[in-house]
Amino acid sequence: MFSPFHIVALAAAAVMAGAGCDGRATAPDGPRTPESLDPNAPGPAAACLDSAGNPLPIAPDSLRVDLGKPTFSNPTRVTNPLFPIGTLFRAVFYGKVDGAPLRLETTLLPETRAIAVDGQPIETLVSQFVAWVDGRINEVAIDHYAQDDDGAVWYFGEDVRDYESGVVVSTEGTWLAGRDGPAAMIMPAHPKDGDVWRTENICGLVFEEVTALNTDTTVQTAHGPVDGTLVVQELHQDATLEPKTFAPGYGEWTSGGGDNLEAVVLALQADALPGLPPRELEILHAGAAEIFDAAQAEDWEAAAAAAQEMSDAWDAVKAGGVPALVEERLQGALDAMTAAIAVEDAEQARSMALLATLSVLDLELRYRTAAATDLDLLEVWARQLVLDAEAGDQGSVIGDAASLQWIRDRVARELSPSDLVALDAKLEGVRAAVSARDLVAARAAAVSFGATVSSTRVPTGRTPTLP
């Protein structure tokens, strides 16, 4: 399972052979071991050792709550409030990795996957995780979860891709229950202080052991305080300890701290609000797009006028209450954008307009579906590709194409067949140009792709297509 500590420790592995322009590649099969749901089943390594070969300070079995063999009658119906993956349609995290800005998006995908364990196929929910560090794609993981008949949620594996300069360089951390070792309990049904469970349990491949420290704290969310929050300490395979909190309705709420932090800022369904986005958010959204175009045309008068309108709208939005991390990041982007307009720095003004748009979309998410937001995110990343192509930044262009592909995968099931065909045709044009390392063609293809996205629509209902 992802944490900021994982990103910090990425191995500088060789570029994966055969990766396309989007940097995606098939994960290796990995070691084979006997299939089992038993958390005591042997994995690739019998002993839990740290990187120096010393035994990890694991808890005694008497404290563990994950040692029974679970049964799964209705595994995709998840009701556990501390890990509500079945209704966590989208969660957005902000944070830092070694002080660099971090953005995470998790998305419940519409499909399920049957994973065979003990010869029994268990249907699992599928969630996509994407991390960007300092504005560049850094990691993607496809995670698999199921709830047992007692209400505990189990982790059945993840398919990991770590990126550098837009290309997959490692699949470290990839594992699958029944192939590499046992499934692992991600959240007990009713955790109590002092309880211990392993959220990954294949010593030598993936390992995390969690100890519950406090099961009755309160966190402040976008819509007010939430009680019943769980505070834990997580032991990693490298013997480091990491604090985490889990909040009812959200799941993982914070992880790490200081310069290595991830924290939820908004989530669907927990933070959903009725009605349409307020007019002030629409002004912020439209104004950022206008500045992106005006700065390119060096129409600084129009850019300055749009920036002032955005500033006035932002004051009104802040007065209504904004999550602190969103306010900090959006304010910083707006300030930098305004300063760039004042000195007529087109590249910086356009870059900051895109950064501001991401935070505006996060605030609009409360009134929209994840799929509708994804279409706007596709436009943002198409514009980012345009900007990076103009700057001659080949690695970033490759990464932008990867971001486009992963977001496309999230929204595909919500599009009409004709819209999906049209979108995929334009995206293939982007991929082809990026693969050919033709930045001029890539820029043109991204502009064409963005125009197609802007004319594409998804259903406006609040509940997306479910597995």
Secondary structure, 3 states (H helix, E strand, C coil): CCCHHHHHCCCCCCCCCCCCCCCCCCCCCCCCCCCCCCCCCCCCCCCCECCCCCECCCCCHHHECCCCCCCCCCCCCCCCCCCCCCCCCEEEEEEEECCEEEEEEEEEEEEEEEEEECCEEEEEEEEEEEEEECCEEEEEEEEEEEECCCCCEEEEEEEEEEEECCEEEECCCCEEECCCECCEEEECCCCCCCCEEEEEEECCCEEEEEEEEEEEEEEEECCEEEEEEEEEEEEECCCCEEEEEEECCCEEEEEEECCEEEEEEEEECCCCCCCCCCHHHHHHHHHHHHHHHHHHCCCHHHHHHHHHHHHHHHHHHHHCCCCHHHHHHHHHHHHHHHHHHHCCCHHHHHHHHHHHHHHHHHHHHHHCCHHHHHHHHHHHHHHHHHHHHHCCCHHHHHHHHHHHHHHHHHHHHHCCHHHHHHHHHHHHHHHHHHHCCCHHHHHHHHHHHHHHHHCCCCCCCCCCCCC
